[in-house]
Amino acid sequence: MRNAKITDSHLILSYFKKNWDFLKKWEIMREDKFFTLEYQLLDILRNDKLYRAGICYRFWIFKKEGQKIIGSIALNNIFHGNFLSCSLGYRLDKDEVNKGYTTEAVKRVIKLAFDELGLHRIEANIMPENLPSMAVVIKCGFQNEGLAKKYLKINGKWEDHVHMTLLNKNLE
């Protein structure tokens, strides 16, 4: 798991092209330009700026054997000050589901968020029918704080999401 380098743009593009039919039911709608090398290169540069600003930490998950991207994980919307909070998002290759990769990645970013960034709260908003994703956050200790009606526009439709949170016990 690491930040993307410019040289990873072709791997990221391949990941999305391979997995888009699987991912699109959980993702925002994407324009055709998203599936171009140019867009992915610009996205790496945008994410690098957000990382340096401390607003978003996105990491790509690589298969241990070889140079293949199998997913990504991000701490988004990082707030400091009195809030000390962020949102968690992740996605995984359709062929790598239920192998523990996402759980391992979530545990690593929890450690980053709490131990290194000193955040108090991580939020994960998950569509109720996304049972594999729900299982990951429950395994990692997240608690259900309720249903957020029509919370995010996913694949062109406003969808309900279960609001899952994890608090940093060291800051209570």
WOPEKA-V615575 format. One record per helix or strand of 3 or more residues. SS is the DSSP state (h for helix, s for strand). FROM is the first residue (numbers start at 0). LEN is the number of residues. Records with the same first field share a line. If there is no record, write none. Layout:
# WOPEKA-V615575
SS=FROM-LEN / FROM-LEN
This chain:
# WOPEKA-V615575
h=5-21 / 31-4 / 36-17 / 100-16 / 130-9 / 168-3
s=56-6 / 68-11 / 84-8 / 120-6 / 142-12 / 156-11
